[in-house]
């Protein structure tokens, strides 16, 4: 049969607790599926749901469109930066809620992760041992983008990722997700 370009994930549940997903197809090349395979909007929506289930912190997700076509490298970068941002919320923020927002506009993609936690202190941003924060910034810069981290005690923290993206060419899927 022809190579599959999508997958069907079926939640594996025991007594209403989700333990993962069973993927019911195969992928060309025999590689495992990743959330990025379904496109960046679906991947971030999955990530928000998964975070909320695992951490017990309310996690909202919104996007400017049901699908936002981006190149695979961009999708992976956005997904990993969101993942690190949510990990930081779980570890440090003492937040009750976090919201992830993805906005696609011609020539630009913007993702924000905002929590209602205790807020990052500006001096913490300059610490040399903040490998996660530094890694997020390096990922953004590697694609010609930027990453801003703002917040303060009692105001929560906001991570804003901005990346340049190529405008979609009609009829050309290329290597887009």
N, C-alpha and C positions, 0 to 999 in steps of 0.2 A: 504494500500500500504506500501512498505518497507520504513524505515526511510531514509530521504534525507541526503546526506553528503555534499551537495553543495547548493548554492542558485543562483537565477537569479535576479540581481538588475537592475531595469529599472529606468532611470533617470526621475524625475518628473520636467518638464520644463514649464515655462510660458514665452513667448516672449524671448526665448534663455537664460533665467536665470534659473539655476538649483536650486531647492529647497530641493532636497534630492533624495532618491531612494525608489521605491516600490519593496518589496521583494516578489517574486511570488512562494513561496513554504513553507514548514513547516520544523521545526527542531525537532528531537527527544528530548523529555524532555520539550518541550514548551518554551525553552529559546529563547531570541532574538538572531539574527545573529550579529556577529561582523566582522569587516574586516579581522580578523585573521582566520576566517572560510575558506577562500579561499587560505590560504597559505601565508607565509611571503612575498614573492616577490609581489604577487598581492595586499596584504595589504599595503605595502609601496608605491607601484605605485599609488594606490588609494589615499593614504594619501598625496602624493606629488601633485597630480592633485587637490584634495580638497583644500589644502593649497593655491595653486596658484589661484584658483577661489575665495576663500574667502578673501585672503589678497592682491591680485594684485601684488604679488612678484613672479617673474619667479622662478619656482622650477623644476629642472631636476631630473630624476631618472634613475639609471642604476644598473643592477645586473649581476653577473658573469654567471648566468644561468636562464632559464625561471622558474624553480622550484628549491628551495633549501629546502629539507626536514629537519625540525627541530621539536623537541618536542614542545607541546603546550605552556608550561611555557616559553620556550625560545622565541617562536614567540610573545607571549604577552609582554615579557620584551623588545624585540627589538622594537616592535610597540610603546610601551609607551615611551621609551627613544627617539625615533624619534619624536614622538608627542611633547614631552617637548622641545626638541631641536628646532623644528620648531616654537613653541610658543615663545621661547626666541628670535629667529630671528625676529619675528613679533614685539615683545615688545621693544627690546633693540638695534638691530643691525643697523637699518637704511640701510638695504641691498637692492640691486636691484635684486640679484640672490642668490639662495641657491641650492646646489646639494646634493642629497642623493645617496649613493652608498652602495650596499650590495654585499659582496664577501663571498662565501662559499668554503672552502678548507677542505680536510680531517682533521677532528679533531678540526676545528676552523671556527668560523663565525665572520666576521668583517663588521661593518657598520660605515660609516662616514657621517657626516652632515657638509658641509662647506659652509659658506656664504662669500660674498664680502663686508660685512658691515664695521662698524667702528672698530670692533675688541674688544675683551674682554681684559681688563687690568689685568695683573697677580695678582695685589692686590685684585681685585674683586673676584677671586677664593677662597680666604681665608675668606671672610666675613661670619659671623655666620648666617646671615639672608638669605642666598642663598639656600632656601629650595628646589627649583627645581633642582639645580645642585647637591646638596647633595642626593636628592632622586634618581637621575639618577645613581650616583655612588653606592648607596646602592643596587639598583636593579641589577646592573652588578655584584657586589661582591657576592650577594646572590646566583648567579648561577656559582660562581667560576671564574668570568671574571674580566675585568678591563675597566675603562672609563678614557680617557685622554681628557682634554680640553686645546687646545693651540690657540694662536693667539696674537694679540697685536694691538695697535692703528694703523689704516690704513691698516692692513693686513687681516682683517676678523677674523672669529673664526672657528675652526674645532673641532668637537666632534668625537672622535674615540672610538667605543665600540668594544671590543674583547671578545668573549665568546667561551669556549670549547663546542664542540658538539660531540655526539656519531656518529661514522661512520654508515651509513645506512647498515642494514643487508639485503641482497637480499631476496625478498619475504616477508619481515616483515615490515608492515606499523606501527605497534604498535600504539602509541599515537602521531604520527607525523603529522605536518601540511605541 
